[in-house]
């Protein structure tokens, strides 16, 4: 799909920030926990967190991912995309956006 994506007209856009409630570790050796947008909780190493998130609401301890530029194209047909991080494909429908991240802005 990547080679096809490179051939279609796309535009650079900035992802909309999503606010997340964060609970920091109280002692050394513990891991920071981020509450996802659907209430799920997942751990993240502090050094990765600091590179990836910015505090937007100190009173409520809300963070958002730092803004990054991505390439996006609104697709006018249903489509399927195979991704490296899952054996299951992602499915899109008419009007969905296909997004490609710039490798230089990704945090590993």
Secondary structure, DSSP 8 states (H G I E B T S, - for coil): -HHHHHHS--EEEE----EEEEE--SSTT--EEEE-TTS-EEEE-HHHHHHHEEEEEGGGTEEEE---EEEEEE-SS-EEE--TT-SS-EEE-TT-EEEEE-GGG---
